[in-house]
Amino acid sequence: MSNEKKCLVCEKSSDETPVTKFYYQKSAFYICPQHIPVLIHNPQELVGLLDGADKLQGG
């Protein structure tokens, strides 16, 4: 992951929108408020963006 703080999904930077940092598999990632529901409810949509997303279950 780069040092730039940008949403994992839409790649908007922290200069454009608020982003929240989260940790997964010993790595840090950022996600914007628009895509937090994807992380919570439909993590399978993150396949290709987040290693192991296919094994996550939505809430």
mmCIF file as gemmi writes it, N, C-alpha and C atoms, coordinates in Angstrom:
data_model
loop_
_atom_site.group_PDB
_atom_site.id
_atom_site.type_symbol
_atom_site.label_atom_id
_atom_site.label_alt_id
_atom_site.label_comp_id
_atom_site.label_asym_id
_atom_site.label_entity_id
_atom_site.label_seq_id
_atom_site.pdbx_PDB_ins_code
_atom_site.Cartn_x
_atom_site.Cartn_y
_atom_site.Cartn_z
_atom_site.occupancy
_atom_site.B_iso_or_equiv
_atom_site.pdbx_formal_charge
_atom_site.auth_seq_id
_atom_site.auth_asym_id
_atom_site.pdbx_PDB_model_num
ATOM 1 N N . MET Axp A 1 ? 0.84 -1.188 0 1 0 ? 1 A 1
ATOM 2 C CA . MET Axp A 1 ? 0 0 0 1 0 ? 1 A 1
ATOM 3 C C . MET Axp A 1 ? 0.879 1.243 0 1 0 ? 1 A 1
ATOM 4 N N . SER Axp A 2 ? 0.497 2.238 -0.74 1 0 ? 2 A 1
ATOM 5 C CA . SER Axp A 2 ? 1.267 3.477 -0.788 1 0 ? 2 A 1
ATOM 6 C C . SER Axp A 2 ? 0.973 4.312 0.452 1 0 ? 2 A 1
ATOM 7 N N . ASN Axp A 3 ? 1.756 5.366 0.637 1 0 ? 3 A 1
ATOM 8 C CA . ASN Axp A 3 ? 1.555 6.267 1.767 1 0 ? 3 A 1
ATOM 9 C C . ASN Axp A 3 ? 0.382 7.206 1.541 1 0 ? 3 A 1
ATOM 10 N N . GLU Axp A 4 ? -0.119 7.268 0.31 1 0 ? 4 A 1
ATOM 11 C CA . GLU Axp A 4 ? -1.243 8.142 0.007 1 0 ? 4 A 1
ATOM 12 C C . GLU Axp A 4 ? -2.505 7.584 0.647 1 0 ? 4 A 1
ATOM 13 N N . LYS Axp A 5 ? -3.254 8.462 1.279 1 0 ? 5 A 1
ATOM 14 C CA . LYS Axp A 5 ? -4.488 8.058 1.951 1 0 ? 5 A 1
ATOM 15 C C . LYS Axp A 5 ? -5.638 8.203 0.963 1 0 ? 5 A 1
ATOM 16 N N . LYS Axp A 6 ? -6.018 7.078 0.323 1 0 ? 6 A 1
ATOM 17 C CA . LYS Axp A 6 ? -7.107 7.11 -0.645 1 0 ? 6 A 1
ATOM 18 C C . LYS Axp A 6 ? -7.986 5.881 -0.464 1 0 ? 6 A 1
ATOM 19 N N . CYS Axp A 7 ? -9.239 6.036 -0.826 1 0 ? 7 A 1
ATOM 20 C CA . CYS Axp A 7 ? -10.22 4.968 -0.684 1 0 ? 7 A 1
ATOM 21 C C . CYS Axp A 7 ? -9.811 3.76 -1.523 1 0 ? 7 A 1
ATOM 22 N N . LEU Axp A 8 ? -9.879 2.6 -0.914 1 0 ? 8 A 1
ATOM 23 C CA . LEU Axp A 8 ? -9.566 1.34 -1.574 1 0 ? 8 A 1
ATOM 24 C C . LEU Axp A 8 ? -10.44 1.118 -2.803 1 0 ? 8 A 1
ATOM 25 N N . VAL Axp A 9 ? -11.68 1.57 -2.776 1 0 ? 9 A 1
ATOM 26 C CA . VAL Axp A 9 ? -12.646 1.299 -3.845 1 0 ? 9 A 1
ATOM 27 C C . VAL Axp A 9 ? -12.609 2.379 -4.93 1 0 ? 9 A 1
ATOM 28 N N . CYS Axp A 10 ? -12.897 3.614 -4.567 1 0 ? 10 A 1
ATOM 29 C CA . CYS Axp A 10 ? -13.029 4.673 -5.57 1 0 ? 10 A 1
ATOM 30 C C . CYS Axp A 10 ? -11.747 5.474 -5.781 1 0 ? 10 A 1
ATOM 31 N N . GLU Axp A 11 ? -10.775 5.256 -4.927 1 0 ? 11 A 1
ATOM 32 C CA . GLU Axp A 11 ? -9.467 5.912 -5.008 1 0 ? 11 A 1
ATOM 33 C C . GLU Axp A 11 ? -9.511 7.42 -4.808 1 0 ? 11 A 1
ATOM 34 N N . LYS Axp A 12 ? -10.595 7.94 -4.217 1 0 ? 12 A 1
ATOM 35 C CA . LYS Axp A 12 ? -10.613 9.36 -3.855 1 0 ? 12 A 1
ATOM 36 C C . LYS Axp A 12 ? -9.658 9.552 -2.679 1 0 ? 12 A 1
ATOM 37 N N . SER Axp A 13 ? -8.892 10.626 -2.751 1 0 ? 13 A 1
ATOM 38 C CA . SER Axp A 13 ? -7.901 10.886 -1.711 1 0 ? 13 A 1
ATOM 39 C C . SER Axp A 13 ? -8.545 11.576 -0.507 1 0 ? 13 A 1
ATOM 40 N N . SER Axp A 14 ? -7.772 11.629 0.566 1 0 ? 14 A 1
ATOM 41 C CA . SER Axp A 14 ? -8.25 12.305 1.766 1 0 ? 14 A 1
ATOM 42 C C . SER Axp A 14 ? -8.357 13.813 1.549 1 0 ? 14 A 1
ATOM 43 N N . ASP Axp A 15 ? -7.821 14.314 0.441 1 0 ? 15 A 1
ATOM 44 C CA . ASP Axp A 15 ? -8.013 15.721 0.088 1 0 ? 15 A 1
ATOM 45 C C . ASP Axp A 15 ? -9.405 15.957 -0.505 1 0 ? 15 A 1
ATOM 46 N N . GLU Axp A 16 ? -10.01 14.89 -1.053 1 0 ? 16 A 1
ATOM 47 C CA . GLU Axp A 16 ? -11.318 14.993 -1.703 1 0 ? 16 A 1
ATOM 48 C C . GLU Axp A 16 ? -12.475 14.594 -0.804 1 0 ? 16 A 1
ATOM 49 N N . THR Axp A 17 ? -12.243 13.638 0.093 1 0 ? 17 A 1
ATOM 50 C CA . THR Axp A 17 ? -13.307 13.094 0.938 1 0 ? 17 A 1
ATOM 51 C C . THR Axp A 17 ? -12.691 12.556 2.218 1 0 ? 17 A 1
ATOM 52 N N . PRO Axp A 18 ? -13.466 12.479 3.294 1 0 ? 18 A 1
ATOM 53 C CA . PRO Axp A 18 ? -12.924 11.846 4.5 1 0 ? 18 A 1
ATOM 54 C C . PRO Axp A 18 ? -12.647 10.365 4.22 1 0 ? 18 A 1
ATOM 55 N N . VAL Axp A 19 ? -11.601 9.843 4.783 1 0 ? 19 A 1
ATOM 56 C CA . VAL Axp A 19 ? -11.323 8.415 4.674 1 0 ? 19 A 1
ATOM 57 C C . VAL Axp A 19 ? -11.049 7.854 6.07 1 0 ? 19 A 1
ATOM 58 N N . THR Axp A 20 ? -11.402 6.6 6.263 1 0 ? 20 A 1
ATOM 59 C CA . THR Axp A 20 ? -11.192 5.905 7.521 1 0 ? 20 A 1
ATOM 60 C C . THR Axp A 20 ? -10.169 4.811 7.308 1 0 ? 20 A 1
ATOM 61 N N . LYS Axp A 21 ? -9.249 4.701 8.231 1 0 ? 21 A 1
ATOM 62 C CA . LYS Axp A 21 ? -8.21 3.682 8.152 1 0 ? 21 A 1
ATOM 63 C C . LYS Axp A 21 ? -8.728 2.399 8.801 1 0 ? 21 A 1
ATOM 64 N N . PHE Axp A 22 ? -8.458 1.258 8.151 1 0 ? 22 A 1
ATOM 65 C CA . PHE Axp A 22 ? -8.759 -0.033 8.765 1 0 ? 22 A 1
ATOM 66 C C . PHE Axp A 22 ? -7.611 -0.982 8.485 1 0 ? 22 A 1
ATOM 67 N N . TYR Axp A 23 ? -7.526 -2.01 9.302 1 0 ? 23 A 1
ATOM 68 C CA . TYR Axp A 23 ? -6.443 -2.979 9.197 1 0 ? 23 A 1
ATOM 69 C C . TYR Axp A 23 ? -7.014 -4.335 8.816 1 0 ? 23 A 1
ATOM 70 N N . TYR Axp A 24 ? -6.308 -5.028 7.938 1 0 ? 24 A 1
ATOM 71 C CA . TYR Axp A 24 ? -6.715 -6.367 7.511 1 0 ? 24 A 1
ATOM 72 C C . TYR Axp A 24 ? -5.462 -7.124 7.109 1 0 ? 24 A 1
ATOM 73 N N . GLN Axp A 25 ? -5.304 -8.302 7.651 1 0 ? 25 A 1
ATOM 74 C CA . GLN Axp A 25 ? -4.147 -9.157 7.364 1 0 ? 25 A 1
ATOM 75 C C . GLN Axp A 25 ? -2.828 -8.401 7.51 1 0 ? 25 A 1
ATOM 76 N N . LYS Axp A 26 ? -2.686 -7.732 8.639 1 0 ? 26 A 1
ATOM 77 C CA . LYS Axp A 26 ? -1.462 -7.004 9.004 1 0 ? 26 A 1
ATOM 78 C C . LYS Axp A 26 ? -1.121 -5.839 8.079 1 0 ? 26 A 1
ATOM 79 N N . SER Axp A 27 ? -2.083 -5.368 7.294 1 0 ? 27 A 1
ATOM 80 C CA . SER Axp A 27 ? -1.887 -4.213 6.421 1 0 ? 27 A 1
ATOM 81 C C . SER Axp A 27 ? -2.933 -3.156 6.728 1 0 ? 27 A 1
ATOM 82 N N . ALA Axp A 28 ? -2.596 -1.908 6.435 1 0 ? 28 A 1
ATOM 83 C CA . ALA Axp A 28 ? -3.514 -0.786 6.647 1 0 ? 28 A 1
ATOM 84 C C . ALA Axp A 28 ? -4.099 -0.354 5.305 1 0 ? 28 A 1
ATOM 85 N N . PHE Axp A 29 ? -5.399 -0.043 5.325 1 0 ? 29 A 1
ATOM 86 C CA . PHE Axp A 29 ? -6.112 0.414 4.138 1 0 ? 29 A 1
ATOM 87 C C . PHE Axp A 29 ? -6.993 1.59 4.535 1 0 ? 29 A 1
ATOM 88 N N . TYR Axp A 30 ? -7.472 2.313 3.542 1 0 ? 30 A 1
ATOM 89 C CA . TYR Axp A 30 ? -8.398 3.423 3.772 1 0 ? 30 A 1
ATOM 90 C C . TYR Axp A 30 ? -9.662 3.182 2.956 1 0 ? 30 A 1
ATOM 91 N N . ILE Axp A 31 ? -10.782 3.666 3.505 1 0 ? 31 A 1
ATOM 92 C CA . ILE Axp A 31 ? -12.062 3.557 2.797 1 0 ? 31 A 1
ATOM 93 C C . ILE Axp A 31 ? -12.886 4.804 3.112 1 0 ? 31 A 1
ATOM 94 N N . CYS Axp A 32 ? -13.627 5.282 2.118 1 0 ? 32 A 1
ATOM 95 C CA . CYS Axp A 32 ? -14.432 6.491 2.299 1 0 ? 32 A 1
ATOM 96 C C . CYS Axp A 32 ? -15.815 6.114 2.839 1 0 ? 32 A 1
ATOM 97 N N . PRO Axp A 33 ? -16.562 7.094 3.36 1 0 ? 33 A 1
ATOM 98 C CA . PRO Axp A 33 ? -17.889 6.817 3.918 1 0 ? 33 A 1
ATOM 99 C C . PRO Axp A 33 ? -18.855 6.176 2.917 1 0 ? 33 A 1
ATOM 100 N N . GLN Axp A 34 ? -18.731 6.514 1.649 1 0 ? 34 A 1
ATOM 101 C CA . GLN Axp A 34 ? -19.613 5.949 0.631 1 0 ? 34 A 1
ATOM 102 C C . GLN Axp A 34 ? -19.409 4.438 0.504 1 0 ? 34 A 1
ATOM 103 N N . HIS Axp A 35 ? -18.212 3.947 0.743 1 0 ? 35 A 1
ATOM 104 C CA . HIS Axp A 35 ? -17.913 2.535 0.529 1 0 ? 35 A 1
ATOM 105 C C . HIS Axp A 35 ? -17.799 1.708 1.808 1 0 ? 35 A 1
ATOM 106 N N . ILE Axp A 36 ? -17.949 2.316 2.979 1 0 ? 36 A 1
ATOM 107 C CA . ILE Axp A 36 ? -17.971 1.542 4.225 1 0 ? 36 A 1
ATOM 108 C C . ILE Axp A 36 ? -19.09 0.501 4.19 1 0 ? 36 A 1
ATOM 109 N N . PRO Axp A 37 ? -20.301 0.826 3.68 1 0 ? 37 A 1
ATOM 110 C CA . PRO Axp A 37 ? -21.345 -0.208 3.602 1 0 ? 37 A 1
ATOM 111 C C . PRO Axp A 37 ? -20.939 -1.421 2.751 1 0 ? 37 A 1
ATOM 112 N N . VAL Axp A 38 ? -20.149 -1.206 1.724 1 0 ? 38 A 1
ATOM 113 C CA . VAL Axp A 38 ? -19.66 -2.319 0.908 1 0 ? 38 A 1
ATOM 114 C C . VAL Axp A 38 ? -18.793 -3.227 1.772 1 0 ? 38 A 1
ATOM 115 N N . LEU Axp A 39 ? -17.889 -2.634 2.527 1 0 ? 39 A 1
ATOM 116 C CA . LEU Axp A 39 ? -17.015 -3.406 3.407 1 0 ? 39 A 1
ATOM 117 C C . LEU Axp A 39 ? -17.818 -4.197 4.434 1 0 ? 39 A 1
ATOM 118 N N . ILE Axp A 40 ? -18.869 -3.598 4.961 1 0 ? 40 A 1
ATOM 119 C CA . ILE Axp A 40 ? -19.674 -4.243 6.003 1 0 ? 40 A 1
ATOM 120 C C . ILE Axp A 40 ? -20.648 -5.276 5.432 1 0 ? 40 A 1
ATOM 121 N N . HIS Axp A 41 ? -21.395 -4.909 4.397 1 0 ? 41 A 1
ATOM 122 C CA . HIS Axp A 41 ? -22.498 -5.734 3.921 1 0 ? 41 A 1
ATOM 123 C C . HIS Axp A 41 ? -22.194 -6.586 2.694 1 0 ? 41 A 1
ATOM 124 N N . ASN Axp A 42 ? -21.289 -6.128 1.844 1 0 ? 42 A 1
ATOM 125 C CA . ASN Axp A 42 ? -21.004 -6.839 0.593 1 0 ? 42 A 1
ATOM 126 C C . ASN Axp A 42 ? -19.498 -6.934 0.322 1 0 ? 42 A 1
ATOM 127 N N . PRO Axp A 43 ? -18.741 -7.496 1.257 1 0 ? 43 A 1
ATOM 128 C CA . PRO Axp A 43 ? -17.29 -7.526 1.073 1 0 ? 43 A 1
ATOM 129 C C . PRO Axp A 43 ? -16.846 -8.309 -0.165 1 0 ? 43 A 1
ATOM 130 N N . GLN Axp A 44 ? -17.702 -9.173 -0.695 1 0 ? 44 A 1
ATOM 131 C CA . GLN Axp A 44 ? -17.355 -9.914 -1.914 1 0 ? 44 A 1
ATOM 132 C C . GLN Axp A 44 ? -17.144 -8.966 -3.096 1 0 ? 44 A 1
ATOM 133 N N . GLU Axp A 45 ? -17.693 -7.75 -3.021 1 0 ? 45 A 1
ATOM 134 C CA . GLU Axp A 45 ? -17.47 -6.749 -4.065 1 0 ? 45 A 1
ATOM 135 C C . GLU Axp A 45 ? -16.042 -6.213 -4.05 1 0 ? 45 A 1
ATOM 136 N N . LEU Axp A 46 ? -15.298 -6.533 -3.013 1 0 ? 46 A 1
ATOM 137 C CA . LEU Axp A 46 ? -13.917 -6.072 -2.892 1 0 ? 46 A 1
ATOM 138 C C . LEU Axp A 46 ? -12.909 -7.082 -3.445 1 0 ? 46 A 1
ATOM 139 N N . VAL Axp A 47 ? -13.402 -8.179 -4.008 1 0 ? 47 A 1
ATOM 140 C CA . VAL Axp A 47 ? -12.512 -9.164 -4.622 1 0 ? 47 A 1
ATOM 141 C C . VAL Axp A 47 ? -11.705 -8.466 -5.707 1 0 ? 47 A 1
ATOM 142 N N . GLY Axp A 48 ? -10.424 -8.673 -5.694 1 0 ? 48 A 1
ATOM 143 C CA . GLY Axp A 48 ? -9.533 -8.003 -6.622 1 0 ? 48 A 1
ATOM 144 C C . GLY Axp A 48 ? -8.934 -6.73 -6.06 1 0 ? 48 A 1
ATOM 145 N N . LEU Axp A 49 ? -9.565 -6.184 -5.024 1 0 ? 49 A 1
ATOM 146 C CA . LEU Axp A 49 ? -9.063 -4.987 -4.368 1 0 ? 49 A 1
ATOM 147 C C . LEU Axp A 49 ? -8.451 -5.296 -3.014 1 0 ? 49 A 1
ATOM 148 N N . LEU Axp A 50 ? -8.959 -6.354 -2.373 1 0 ? 50 A 1
ATOM 149 C CA . LEU Axp A 50 ? -8.549 -6.724 -1.022 1 0 ? 50 A 1
ATOM 150 C C . LEU Axp A 50 ? -8.323 -8.226 -0.998 1 0 ? 50 A 1
ATOM 151 N N . ASP Axp A 51 ? -7.084 -8.657 -0.802 1 0 ? 51 A 1
ATOM 152 C CA . ASP Axp A 51 ? -6.784 -10.09 -0.775 1 0 ? 51 A 1
ATOM 153 C C . ASP Axp A 51 ? -7.644 -10.791 0.268 1 0 ? 51 A 1
ATOM 154 N N . GLY Axp A 52 ? -8.238 -11.895 -0.114 1 0 ? 52 A 1
ATOM 155 C CA . GLY Axp A 52 ? -9.06 -12.67 0.805 1 0 ? 52 A 1
ATOM 156 C C . GLY Axp A 52 ? -10.473 -12.167 0.959 1 0 ? 52 A 1
ATOM 157 N N . ALA Axp A 53 ? -10.881 -11.184 0.182 1 0 ? 53 A 1
ATOM 158 C CA . ALA Axp A 53 ? -12.238 -10.632 0.294 1 0 ? 53 A 1
ATOM 159 C C . ALA Axp A 53 ? -13.291 -11.686 -0.007 1 0 ? 53 A 1
ATOM 160 N N . ASP Axp A 54 ? -12.931 -12.667 -0.821 1 0 ? 54 A 1
ATOM 161 C CA . ASP Axp A 54 ? -13.89 -13.731 -1.144 1 0 ? 54 A 1
ATOM 162 C C . ASP Axp A 54 ? -14.213 -14.596 0.068 1 0 ? 54 A 1
ATOM 163 N N . LYS Axp A 55 ? -13.407 -14.529 1.112 1 0 ? 55 A 1
ATOM 164 C CA . LYS Axp A 55 ? -13.64 -15.321 2.318 1 0 ? 55 A 1
ATOM 165 C C . LYS Axp A 55 ? -14.373 -14.537 3.399 1 0 ? 55 A 1
ATOM 166 N N . LEU Axp A 56 ? -14.592 -13.243 3.182 1 0 ? 56 A 1
ATOM 167 C CA . LEU Axp A 56 ? -15.287 -12.411 4.168 1 0 ? 56 A 1
ATOM 168 C C . LEU Axp A 56 ? -16.8 -12.588 4.017 1 0 ? 56 A 1
ATOM 169 N N . GLN Axp A 57 ? -17.49 -12.503 5.139 1 0 ? 57 A 1
ATOM 170 C CA . GLN Axp A 57 ? -18.951 -12.597 5.135 1 0 ? 57 A 1
ATOM 171 C C . GLN Axp A 57 ? -19.543 -11.235 5.455 1 0 ? 57 A 1
ATOM 172 N N . GLY Axp A 58 ? -20.567 -10.864 4.733 1 0 ? 58 A 1
ATOM 173 C CA . GLY Axp A 58 ? -21.254 -9.608 4.988 1 0 ? 58 A 1
ATOM 174 C C . GLY Axp A 58 ? -22.084 -9.672 6.257 1 0 ? 58 A 1
ATOM 175 N N . GLY Axp A 59 ? -22.306 -8.511 6.859 1 0 ? 59 A 1
ATOM 176 C CA . GLY Axp A 59 ? -23.063 -8.441 8.095 1 0 ? 59 A 1
ATOM 177 C C . GLY Axp A 59 ? -24.514 -8.151 7.859 1 0 ? 59 A 1
